[in-house]
């Protein structure tokens, strides 16, 4: 483990490339993370509501499926929104 960390640190220092990040990138990242956070909040309420109202989810693997589905949905929507902002800005 120490070997990989040391090797990665040395390679990072040797081959470090400068990436140019401007205000537009910061704005797009901020907007997409804001949308992602709001969707995570909404999906938390959906998850709690589904748990309270649906007893089938409480007895089977439906809880795990619902969590993974909500996380996947939020991640895809956030990425699509970020791509949309890059294309329109």
N, C-alpha and C positions, 0 to 999 in steps of 0.2 A: 504494500500500500504506500509506504513512504517512497519507494523507488518511483512509482507512477506519479506521485505528487511532485517530486523533485524534477523528474524528467519533463513533466508538463510545464512547470514553472520556468525551467531553463529554455524550453522551446518557445514559450510565450514571450520571454524577454528577447530572444534572438530574432524571431520572426514576427514581432509585433507590428501590425499595420495600423496606420491611423485611419479611422473612419470619420467621415465628415457627417456630423449631425447638426442640422440647423433647427431653427424655431418651428418650421413646418413639421418636421419629424416629431418634435416634442409635443406639438399640438395634436397631431394625429394619434400618437400613443396615449396621450391623456384622455382624448375623447373615446377611444376604443376601450381603454381600461375602465373608464367611467361607465360605459354601457355594459361591459362585462360584470362589473360590480353590481349594477342594478339588476341584471339578469340573474346573478347568483342569489341576490336577496329574494327576488321573485320565486326562483326555483326552490328556495328554502321554505317559503310559505306553501308552495304547491306540494312539496314533499311532506310537510307536517299535516296539511289538509288531507292528502291521500292516506297517510298513516292513520289518522283519526277516523276517517269515514269508511275505509275499505279493510275489512278484516282478512281478506284473501292475501293482501300484501304482508300482513303480520305473520302468517303461517308458512309462507313459501319463500323462495329466493327472489320474490318480486321486489323486495326492498333494494337489493343490490342492483337489479336491473334498472329500477327507477332512478337510483342515484347516478349510475353510469350514463343512462340516457340523458338526464338533465345536464350533467357535466359536459357531455359530448355536444349537446345542443347549444349550450352557452358558449363553448369554445368555438364552434363553427360559426355562430352568429357574430361573435366578436371578431374573428378573423375576416369574415366577409365584409363587415363594416369597416375594418381597417383598410382592406383592399379598396373598397368603395371610396374612402376618404383620400387615399393615395391617387386614385384615378381622377377624382374631381377637383383636387386642390392644385 
